[in-house]
């Protein structure tokens, strides 16, 4: 079932007439060369950007007509390098609530930590003392605070070593399977995309070249996709 749909979406000179959809309860990765428009697409999904033309729908409702506070509660986002605010683990978990003038209760904060396998970390621990992998997990836990239906992930493993990359991949796949959450994940690593994807979008120069079941990336006859898979410059 379609959960998010782009219809003829263009934005500045970055996106050009994007039409495609995302399936509910699956992991979809964005792949393609640098400058393809992947992050710009992601920011349109939770209303951080608005299209110059075209429409984006969430569960059949035009995002432009939705309350942005409600939309951003239902669609969580984790960014590259897991940026933390100064303070404690609790302060960081509370951030998605504080933005809306609310406060997370301690029990729910601890539950979010448990879901990302950080149950042993005290809520009052300063985030400066956390490792890079722990910060990545806190960033993911933070996206879970508002119990979103969709998780948007922007290169969340780019700064991690290989062992931590694999751990975060396993964590996201487990969270998706256990909670039937829809995951939309930008990655520069095609092998990672192959490991985690149910579906895939391939973008190049702001155009959606192909999308669908992730198997297409290794089966497509499109010359642009073939060049990308073979590591040639596009």
C-alpha positions in Angstrom: 0.0 0.0 0.0 1.3 3.5 -0.9 2.0 5.7 2.1 3.8 8.6 0.4 3.4 9.8 -3.2 5.2 12.4 -5.3 3.3 13.8 -8.3 5.2 15.9 -10.8 7.4 17.5 -8.1 9.9 20.1 -9.1 12.0 22.3 -6.8 14.3 25.2 -8.0 16.9 23.6 -10.3 17.3 20.6 -8.0 14.3 18.3 -8.6 12.7 17.9 -12.0 9.1 16.5 -12.4 9.5 13.7 -9.8 6.7 11.1 -9.8 6.9 8.0 -7.7 5.7 6.4 -4.5 6.8 4.7 -1.3 5.3 1.5 0.0 4.1 1.3 3.6 6.0 -0.9 6.0 9.1 -1.3 3.9 12.6 0.1 3.8 13.2 2.2 0.7 16.7 3.6 0.0 17.6 6.6 -2.1 20.7 5.9 -4.2 22.5 7.8 -7.0 25.5 10.1 -7.5 26.2 13.2 -5.4 24.0 16.1 -6.3 21.1 13.8 -7.5 18.6 15.5 -5.2 18.2 12.8 -2.6 18.3 15.0 0.5 16.1 17.6 -1.2 13.5 14.8 -1.8 13.8 13.7 1.8 13.2 17.3 3.1 10.0 17.6 1.1 8.5 14.5 2.7 8.2 16.2 6.2 7.6 19.7 5.0 11.1 21.2 5.5 10.9 22.2 1.9 7.9 22.8 -0.4 7.8 22.1 -4.1 7.7 24.9 -6.7 5.2 22.7 -8.6 3.6 19.3 -8.1 2.2 17.7 -5.1 3.2 15.3 -2.3 0.7 13.1 -0.5 0.9 11.4 2.9 -1.8 8.7 3.3 -3.7 10.3 0.4 -3.7 13.8 1.9 -1.7 16.6 0.3 1.1 17.6 2.6 0.6 21.2 1.8 -2.8 21.1 3.4 -1.6 19.3 6.6 -0.7 20.8 10.0 3.1 20.8 10.0 3.4 20.1 13.7 1.2 17.0 13.3 3.1 15.9 10.1 6.5 16.1 11.8 5.3 14.1 14.7 4.2 11.4 12.3 7.4 11.6 10.2 10.6 11.5 12.1 14.0 12.4 10.7 17.6 11.5 11.7 20.5 13.4 10.1 24.0 12.6 9.1 26.6 12.6 11.9 24.0 12.4 14.6 24.2 16.0 15.9 23.6 16.3 19.6 22.5 19.3 21.6 24.6 20.2 24.7 23.4 18.5 27.8 22.3 15.1 28.9 20.8 12.1 27.1 17.4 13.1 28.5 17.8 16.6 27.0 18.4 15.1 23.6 15.5 12.6 23.8 13.3 15.5 25.0 14.1 17.6 22.0 11.3 16.3 19.7 8.8 17.1 22.5 10.3 20.4 23.4 10.0 21.7 19.9 6.2 21.3 20.3 6.1 22.7 23.9 5.8 19.2 25.4 8.0 17.1 27.7 8.9 13.4 27.4 8.2 11.4 30.6 11.1 9.4 32.0 9.5 6.0 31.4 9.0 6.7 27.7 12.6 8.1 27.4 13.9 4.8 28.9 11.7 2.8 26.6 13.2 4.6 23.6 16.7 3.8 24.8 15.8 0.2 25.3 14.5 0.0 21.7 18.0 1.0 20.4 19.8 -1.3 22.8 21.0 1.5 25.1 19.1 0.5 28.2 22.2 0.7 30.4 22.9 4.4 29.7 21.6 6.8 32.4 19.3 9.6 31.3 21.5 12.2 33.2 24.7 11.2 31.4 26.3 14.0 29.4 26.3 13.3 25.7 29.9 14.5 25.4 30.9 11.2 27.0 29.1 9.1 24.4 30.9 7.3 21.5 30.0 7.9 17.9 28.0 4.7 17.7 26.1 5.6 20.9 25.3 9.1 19.5 24.0 7.5 16.3 21.7 5.3 18.4 20.6 8.3 20.5 19.8 10.1 17.3 17.6 7.1 16.1 16.0 6.9 19.6 15.2 10.6 19.3 13.2 10.0 16.1 11.1 7.4 17.9 10.0 9.7 20.7 6.8 10.9 18.9 6.1 7.3 17.7 6.3 8.1 14.0 4.8 6.2 11.2 7.8 7.0 8.9 11.5 7.3 9.6 13.6 9.5 7.3 17.3 8.7 7.6 20.0 10.9 5.9 23.3 9.1 5.6 23.1 8.2 9.3 26.1 5.7 9.1 28.4 7.9 7.0 30.8 8.8 9.8 30.9 5.3 11.6 33.4 2.5 11.3 32.4 -0.7 9.6 31.5 -2.6 12.7 29.1 0.2 13.9 27.7 0.6 10.4 26.6 -3.1 10.5 25.2 -2.7 14.0 23.1 0.4 13.0 21.9 -1.5 9.9 20.7 -4.4 12.0 19.1 -2.0 14.5 17.1 -0.2 11.8 16.0 -3.4 10.1 14.9 -4.8 13.4 13.0 -1.6 14.4 11.3 -1.6 11.0 10.2 -5.3 11.2 9.0 -5.1 14.8 7.0 -1.9 14.4 6.0 -2.0 10.8 7.4 1.5 10.4 8.1 2.8 6.9 11.8 3.7 6.5 13.2 6.0 3.8 17.0 6.0 3.9 19.6 8.0 1.9 22.9 6.1 1.6 26.0 6.7 -0.5 26.9 3.0 -0.1 25.3 0.8 -2.7 26.3 -2.3 -0.9 24.5 -1.0 2.2 21.4 -0.3 0.1 21.5 -3.8 -1.2 21.7 -5.2 2.4 18.8 -3.2 3.9 16.4 -2.3 1.0 13.1 -3.7 0.2 12.6 -1.0 -2.4 14.9 1.6 -4.0 14.8 5.0 -5.8 17.6 5.8 -8.2 18.0 9.5 -8.8 20.4 11.4 -11.1 20.6 15.2 -11.7 17.3 15.7 -9.9 15.4 13.1 -12.0 13.9 9.9 -10.8 15.3 7.4 -13.2 13.8 4.3 -11.8 12.1 3.0 -8.6 10.6 -0.2 -7.3 11.7 -3.5 -5.8 15.4 -3.1 -4.9 16.4 -6.0 -7.2 16.1 -3.6 -10.2 19.5 -2.0 -9.3 21.3 -5.1 -10.5 18.9 -6.1 -13.2 18.1 -2.8 -15.0 19.2 -2.3 -18.6 19.2 1.5 -18.1 22.7 2.6 -19.1 22.8 5.3 -16.3 22.1 2.6 -13.7 24.6 0.2 -15.2 27.3 2.9 -15.1 26.5 3.7 -11.5 26.6 0.1 -10.4 29.9 -0.4 -12.2 31.3 2.7 -10.4 31.6 4.9 -13.5 31.2 8.6 -13.3 27.7 9.9 -14.3 
